[in-house]
Amino acid sequence: MPGVIEASGVVAAWQEASVGSRSAALPIVAILADVGDTVKKGQILARLDDATMTADVARAEAGLAQARARETEARVNRDRALQLAEKSLLSKQDVLQATTNATAAEAEVAQATALLRTARLGLEHTRVLAPDDGVVTARGAVLGAVAQPGTELFRLIRQGRLEWRAEVTSAQIMRVQPGMTARVRTEDGGSVAGTVRTVAPALDGSTRTGLVFVDLEPSASLRASMYLQGALNLADRNAVSVPSASVIVRDGRSFVAAVEGDRVRLLPVVAGRHFAERTVIESGLEPGTIVAVRGAGFLNEGDAVRIAPAG
């Protein structure tokens, strides 16, 4: 009999990504994504006004060009001073001055290069990019609004992956291992397969239940925050079972009509799950017991019966 653990739990995003602006006090001039859109990593979600940043880049490029020109001149002067010093035509102080000027010019180039890199980075930050593949679940960006660092403009479900967080008891959680399969029943009557990714290391202190995190296959029937029922598939186990038609329910209790000789004996049993038109009997029935199937519901304790020939 396939072993299962019936459970229920919420469907949630595997991971969420909050996307905001890294530039301060710049208005939003274009919104290029909306709720429900599937986006790729690096895709532009929104654009900020880049006029100021473009000017800063141009200014930094001009500053770098000037610094490189001064560096070239300083190197030429240094090399000439060193040549004259070899011929004793220039004082040591003048040589030191030329060498110092060349070193300072190199430092100016390095500083101008860093300023240009900063300006270009600021220009890049006027584009709000998706940090990963995913599905947009929320949009806070408003055209014309001034974006501030730390303010969420978009929220994504990373890679579009959803998981089922099944709630199980302390006894059940000990039987669950990563890699086990599961199946979640959806609202439209279908089901979605999944795989156990991990098991929570601790139980909830108030409910004494633990969470099993199940990665779900993509499905149009799933939405985040749905609360669904499903089953975790355990390893097969040996079980006592009877045809489901032989289980008699009276006054809220389950019985099986056992045939002992020519008499009926109603045995109280604990019925378990159904599988392939059979019902698992968790306790109250020994293997090999002869039970009535057809017409079992009409039998009472001590009724006289005979076993009809097959067919």
N, C-alpha and C positions, 0 to 999 in steps of 0.2 A: 504494500500500500504506500503510495507516495506520501511522505510526511510534509505537512504544511503548517504554517502559523498564520492564522487569520489576524489581520491588523488593520488599523485605519490611521490616517495621518494626513498632513498638509503637503501639497505640492508647492515647492519653492524653487527659486533660482539657485543653481549650483553656486554661482558667485555673481555679485552685482558690481558694476563699475559706475562711479559718480564722476561725471565729466563737467569741469568748470573752466573758467577763464584764468589764464596766468598773466594777463595784462590788466592794469588798473585804469579805471576811468575812461574807458573807450566804449563808444556806443556800438550796438550790434546793427550791422547794415545788411546782413543776409542770413536767413535760416534755411539750411539745405537738408534737414532731416526732421521727421515727425514721429509721433508715437506709432508703433507697429512696423516701422521700417527695419529691414535687415541691412546692417552696415558692415563694412570691412575695416580691418585695422588700418589706420592712417587716413581713412576717408574724412573729408571735411564736413563737419556737422553745421558749423556756423562761421561767419566772417565778421570781424570787428573792423572799425574804421582804421585803415592803415596809413593815412596821409602823414601823420606825425612821424610814425616809425620809418616810412619811406624817406622822409627828409633827414632823419637821423642817420640812416644808412648812407645817403649821399654825402652828408657832412663827414662821416667817419671815413669814407673812401677817399675824399679829398685830403683829409688829414693824414691818411696813410701815404698818399702820393707825395705830399710835402715832406714827410718824415724820411721817405726813401730817397728823395732828392738831396736832402741835407746829409743823409748817410753817405751817399755817393761822393759828394763834395768833401766830406770829412775824411773819407778813406783815401781819396786822391791826395789831400793835403798831408795826411799822415805818411803815406808812402814817399812823397817828395821830401818831407822832413827827414825821414830815415836815410834816404839817399844822400842828402846834403850833410847829415851828421857823419856819415862814413868818410866823407872828404873833409871833415872838420870845418865845414862852411856854415854850420848852424849850432847855436848853443844848446846845451842839454835842456834848458828851461823851455826853449821853443819846441824842441822835440817832444817834451812831456806834455806841453799844451796841445800839440797836434794829435798826440795819441789819446789824450783825455777827451778831446772833442769827438774823435771817431767812436770811442766807446759810448759816449753820451748819445751820439746819433743812432747807434745800434739799439740802445735802450729806448729811444723815442720811437723807433720802428716797431719794437716789440709792444710798447704801450699802445700805439696807434692800431696795431693788428688786433690787440685785445679789445679795444673800443669798437672796432668794426665788427668783431665777432659778437659782442654784446648787442650792438645795434641790429645785426641780422637776426639774432635770437629773438629780440623784441618783435621784429617784423614777423617771424614765424609764429610767435604767440598770438598774433591777430587772427590766426586760423585755429578754430576749435576742432581738434581731431579725435576720432574714435580710438581709444587705447587698445582695442581688441575687436575681433569679430563679435557680433552680437545682435540683439534685437532691442530697439528703443522702447522702453516701457514708460518713460515720463519725459516731458519737455517743459523746462522752466524758462527757456529763452524767449524773449519778447522783442520783436523788431523795434529798434530805436532805443531800447533800454540800455543804460550804462552798466556794463558788466563789471563786477567786482571780484577780486580773487577770493576763492573760498565759497562763492555762491554756485550752487548746482544749476547747470544749464540743461543737462541731459542725464538720464539714467539708463544703463544698459544691462540686459541679462547676458553675461559673458558667454560667447560661443553659442548662444541660444539654448544652453543646456539646462534642463529642469531635473529636479530630484524629488523623490518621495521620502518624506521623513516619517517612517512607520513607528508608531508607538506600541511597545511591547512590554510585557511584565518582566520582572527580574528573573523568573524561571525560564521564560522564553528567550531572553536575550543571550543566555549562556549557550544556547543551541545554534545561534546564528554566527556565520563566519563570512568574511569578505569573499566575493566571488560567487556566492550563491545566487540563483536566479529568483526572480519575483515577477508577479503580474498584478497590475493595478486595474481595477474596474472603473471605467469612465462613465460620465453622466449620460452618454448617448447609448449605453448598453454594450459598448465594446470593451476592449482591454488593451493595455500597453505593457510590453515586456520591459524588464529592467534587470539590473545587476547590483548586488550589494557592494557598495564601495567601501564603507567603513561602519563600525559600530561604536556608538558613544561609550566612552570609558567610564561614565558615571551616570547614575539614575537621578531623576528629578526628586528633590527632597520632599516635595509635598504630595506628588502623585505616585511616587515609587515606580515610575515607568521609565524606560530608556528609549532612545531613538536609534533607529537603523536607517542609515542614509543609502538610498537606492538610486543609482543613475538610471534615468528613463530614456528610452528610445524616442526620437523626435516624433511628435504626433500633433495633428491639428485639433485633437480632442482635449488637449491639456492646456490649462492656463494656470499661471502662478496664483497661489492662495486658495486653489480648490482643496476641499477636504474630502478625500476619497478612501474607499476600502480596497483591500487587496490581500494578497497571500504571498508569504515567503516560502519558497520551496526548499524543504530539507531533504536529507537522504532518505531513500526508501526504507521502510521498516516492516517487520512482520506484525500482523494484526488479525484478530478474530473478526470475521465479518459474516453477515447474513444477507439474503436478498432483502431489499428495502421493504417489499410487500409483507414481509414476515414480522415487522416491528409494529406492535400494537400500542397505541397511546390512549390511556384512560386516566382521567382525573389528573392530567398533567404529568403522569409517570409513563415510562416506557416498559413494555413487557415483550417477551418472546414466548410463543406457545411451543414448549418442548413436548415431544411425543415419547412417552416412556411405556413401552408395551402397547396396550390399547387405551391408555388414558392420557389426557392432556394435563400438563403442569405449566402454569403461567409463571415464568421466571422474571423477576424485576431486573432490569439491566440499565446500564448507562450507555446511551447511544451517542456515537461520535459523528464524524463527518460522513457525507455521502460521496461515493465514487463509483462510476460505471454501474449504476442501478443496484449498488450494494451499500450497506450501512455498516460502519465500523462499530463494534461493541467493545467499549473500553473496559467494562467489568460486568460480572454477573453471568457469563456464559463460557462454558468450557469448550475447547475445540472438539469436534466430532459429535456434538449433540445434534440429534435429529429434531428439526423444527418444522412446524407447519407453515406453508407459504400461501397457497390459494385458500381463500376463505378463513384465514387466520383471525380476522377481526370478529368473526362470529363465535369463536370458541371461548369457553370459560373453564375455570379450574375444575378438573375432575371429569370433564366430558369424555364419553367413550368414543373412540375413533378407530378407523382402520385405514391402512395405507393403500390407496388405490393403485392399481397396476399402471405402469408408465404408458402414456398414450391414451 
